Structure formats: C-alpha cells, structure tokens
C-alpha cells in the first residue's frame, strides 16, 4: 500500500514510492531494491525499465518507478539482494487472495500496543477470527539473543577492565605521591604554600594520566577495526564510551593525586624530614 515504505522505515533512494493513483486500472509499476538495481542494470538507472512479473505468458510490462534501500528479510545478519515491490491494488497477477498480514508502526514499544491493535482489528468486523499480533522484538528475539549475550559479556569485560584500570591507576599514583612526603615536607619548610603543592602534585599526576590515555585511545582505535566484525549496530569507536572512560580515569587520577598530597602537606615539616 502507499504507506508501506514509511511504515517499514525504508528510504526511497531513487524515483518514488507508491501512491493511491497506482491502482488496478493504472499503469503497472514496481519498486526494486538497490541490490537488484545494481545486479540487473549495472551502471545505469533502473527508472523506466520494464519487468515481466508473474506468469511470463500473461504478464505485461511493469515499469520501474523507484529504488528502495536494501533490507533484511527473516534474517538480521544478511541483506536480501533481489527484492521488488508491487502495489497491493495491482497484485492480482501474483496473488488471488486478500492480504495475509497488516503492519502497524507504533509510537513506542510495540508490545505495549498488542491489545490496542487487536481491538482495532476486531472492531472493523466482529466476524473476523481472533487476530494474532506479533511484535517485531518478540518475532526476532531468538536471533537477537546471541547478540545481546555477546554485548552483555563485552560490557561486563569492559566494565571490569575499567575498574582494574582505575584501581591500578589509583594505587600507582597514590604510591608515587606518598614517596614524595619528604620532598613535600622540605617544600613546606622552605615556605611553599600548601595549595601550590597540591596543584603541583595533581598536575603531574594528570600529565602522566594524559599520556596513558593518549596511548590507550590510539590502541582502542586500532583494536576497534578488528572488533568491528563482532559487533552489530554498534560502532567500535563510540565517542560516548571513549568519553566516559576518559572522564572516569581523569577523575580517578585527580583523586589519587589529591588525597595523598593533601595528607602529605598536612604532616609537620619536622616529621616529614625524618620520614626516611
């Protein structure tokens, strides 16, 4: 029907989709997929070309009026290359019965609208059989399950890696600062302001962290190319993820540098000088 492509969220790459004018008495028209256009008419526009659809002895020329983007059919991983679409009003050459299904695009999660859709269908004719309503997420849940399990494992390992990185970073930086207790005591004894010492120590810790982050980001961008084949619908170079990791590690580095430095600057200079 004319609203099919909009309902399915499919873009028309060339030409046009169907309209109410594409009815039974009008010129027979067809929309083909991008893959079909490339294979059947390589290097040229398919618009205006002729297809013979159905029984070759009875079929008439069906004019190509549009090219729709490639979609997946019954399989979430592989595109269906050869696809064409004809108006339902002109489908008498292929189908003798009525429509077998009704597609409904919802404004929210589709499983929330099952009862509403069922009531709307039954309201059109009380003699209709009980309609079966299948939300797309449930229909393809079995195919999505391995991907969701994989994404959960990747998220778990990524979270553990971030946690271990934060713990290691905190331990290393806090140890480095604690080793400078004597130095900080001498600076305090010579008249250095505690605020200046805190700023000095934190900045040095952040410099070390910035170098590590730069190396890590470059490494993640390189490794992302290898991981890209294992991901579905997710970029291995997600700026949000990289940004969150960067913010977390910078925050940990700041805390790891600030707390030991604050503790060291509060030590009596004479105690700090006798630290070793």
C-alpha positions, 0 to 999 in steps of 0.5 A, a space after each residue: 500500500 502507499 504507506 508501506 515504505 514509511 511504515 517499514 522505515 525504508 528510504 526511497 533512494 531513487 524515483 518514488 514510492 507508491 501512491 493511491 493513483 497506482 491502482 488496478 486500472 493504472 499503469 503497472 509499476 514496481 519498486 526494486 531494491 538497490 541490490 537488484 538495481 545494481 545486479 540487473 542494470 549495472 551502471 545505469 538507472 533502473 527508472 523506466 525499465 520494464 519487468 515481466 512479473 508473474 506468469 511470463 505468458 500473461 504478464 505485461 510490462 511493469 515499469 520501474 518507478 523507484 529504488 528502495 534501500 536494501 533490507 533484511 528479510 527473516 534474517 538480521 545478519 544478511 541483506 536480501 539482494 533481489 527484492 521488488 515491490 508491487 502495489 497491493 491494488 495491482 497484485 492480482 497477477 501474483 496473488 488471488 487472495 486478500 492480504 495475509 498480514 497488516 503492519 502497524 508502526 507504533 509510537 513506542 514499544 510495540 508490545 505495549 500496543 498488542 491489545 490496542 491493535 487487536 481491538 482495532 482489528 476486531 472492531 472493523 468486523 466482529 466476524 473476523 477470527 481472533 487476530 494474532 499480533 506479533 511484535 517485531 522484538 518478540 518475532 526476532 528475539 531468538 536471533 537477537 539473543 546471541 547478540 545481546 549475550 555477546 554485548 552483555 559479556 563485552 560490557 561486563 569485560 569492559 566494565 571490569 577492565 575499567 575498574 582494574 584500570 582505575 584501581 591500578 591507576 589509583 594505587 600507582 599514583 597514590 604510591 608515587 605521591 606518598 614517596 614524595 612526603 619528604 620532598 613535600 615536607 622540605 617544600 613546606 619548610 622552605 615556605 611553599 604554600 600548601 595549595 601550590 603543592 597540591 596543584 603541583 602534585 595533581 598536575 603531574 599526576 594528570 600529565 602522566 594520566 594524559 599520556 596513558 590515555 593518549 596511548 590507550 585511545 590510539 590502541 582502542 582505535 586500532 583494536 576497534 577495526 578488528 572488533 568491528 566484525 563482532 559487533 552489530 549496530 554498534 560502532 567500535 569507536 563510540 565517542 560516548 564510551 571513549 568519553 566516559 572512560 576518559 572522564 572516569 580515569 581523569 577523575 580517578 587520577 585527580 583523586 589519587 593525586 589529591 588525597 595523598 598530597 593533601 595528607 602529605 602537606 598536612 604532616 609537620 615539616 619536622 616529621 616529614 624530614 625524618 620520614 626516611 
